[in-house]
Amino acid sequence: MIQGTIPGRVWGTAMGECEPRNFIRPCLLLLLRERPAHGYDLVERLHAAFIDDLDPGGVYRTLRSFEREGLVRSTWSTSGSGPARRTYSLTTAGTDCLRHQIELLEVTHHLVHVFLARCGEASLVSSVVGERSERTGVGP
């Protein structure tokens, strides 16, 4: 467990909760904070804004988990054409969870920034970026 302080904050498990595999959670909460949506719309918006390699099944599993946790509620909506769709909206608990996730991401951002600064001081950042650019053809 990583522990320490940032001025005005105490943090403990930020890195665990903000691992890349968990990043879908705050992203989905943010998208639902912006507007209620059905699963397919959320998959499309996640792919466009945040996550290139997206498992749509994982999105639906996370939404069902959110509903069990009380972070979202869903209703069935029907249109003139096509099947009924489950539309998800954020609850007050979901908004509180999003705020908590934002705090954890701010701590994680600080930790990564400090780490990268130290790598730069050790002359590691430019060589790692250069090596990646040579291997992938993608620059900084």
Secondary structure, DSSP 8 states (H G I E B T S, - for coil): ---EEETTEEESSHHHHT-GGGTHHHHHHHHHHH--EEHHHHHHHHHHHT-SS--HHHHHHHHHHHHHHTSEEEEEE--SSS--EEEEEE-HHHHHHHHHHHHHHHHHHHHHHHHHHHHHHTT-HHHHHHHHHHHHS---
